[in-house]
Amino acid sequence: MDMDTYQQQASTTAKYPESTGLIYCVLGLASEAGEVAGKLKKAIRDENGVLSESRKEDLLAELGDVLWYCAMTAMELDATLSSVAEANLNKLFDRKDRGVIGGDGDKR
């Protein structure tokens, strides 16, 4: 499935206040990313960092929720997921070409 098809189909499941859509989606994105982190944290604590198949499935399910919120956030910003992905790759390859892929700062 391509990213824009996913975004369009995912949008049919969206149910949130239109007036605060962007805020809702960004907060949801942060919340779901936190759930991904929490699942991994528990694997470190409870399973010495070894990921069981069940834990991997849980992580992937949460990652799907992150993807949904990414798609809806992009939609709220009148962008497609493919345009966001393309812009991100362009930025990363530019950094790689200039030898600044490591380090910190958004504008490197």
HELIX and SHEET records of a PDB file:
HELIX    1   1 MET A    3  SER A   11  1                                   9    
HELIX    2   2 GLU A   18  THR A   20  5                                   3    
HELIX    3   3 GLY A   21  GLU A   47  1                                  27    
HELIX    4   4 GLU A   53  GLU A   76  1                                  24    
HELIX    5   5 LEU A   81  ASP A   97  1                                  17    
END                                                                             
